[in-house]
């Protein structure tokens, strides 16, 4: 498994209080969405550390017993129904649209930049 994109110390410095296990989970989701080659080219940048800590904090705050975490998209009792939107489900199962937007914006900024490794 690739290392987490943010250490607990970095997360704490930014005001987050999340265990290393959630930082690892967030890192897997970010790498899955953005791709290893892109993440490796920007690894260690402040925006990536902040994004990872934020995703980890959100994941740590989800009650695993909640209906949403169990995959329920709507639930009702009596005459009332609660429906969960696609972004709420993405917040449990993957990245939210805003988190994907951060990664997409960074990819657009770096489009056309090539990294060439020279071997002596």
C-alpha positions, 0 to 999 in steps of 0.5 A: 500500500502506498503511504498516506498523503498526510501524516497525523502531525501534518493534519494536527498542524492544520487543525484536524484531529484524525487517526492515521487509519482514516488518513490512509483511507482518504489517501486511497480514495484520492489516489483512486480518483486522481491516479497514482502518476498524478498524485506522485507528481504533486505529493507533499504539496499543501493543497494535497495535505489539506485535502487528505486531512479534510477527507479523513476528518469527514470519514472519521465523523461518519457513524458506521451504523447510520442509514447512509453508511449502510447504503440507504438512499432514502428512508421513511417512517409514517408519512415522512421520508428522508432522501439522501442525495448523490453527493451525500452518498459519495461522501461515504463511498468515495469523494464528494463533488467538491473534493473531486473539483479540487483534484480536477482543478489541480490536474488542469493547472498541470496539464502540459507539464511533463516530468522527465527523469534522466538516468545517468 
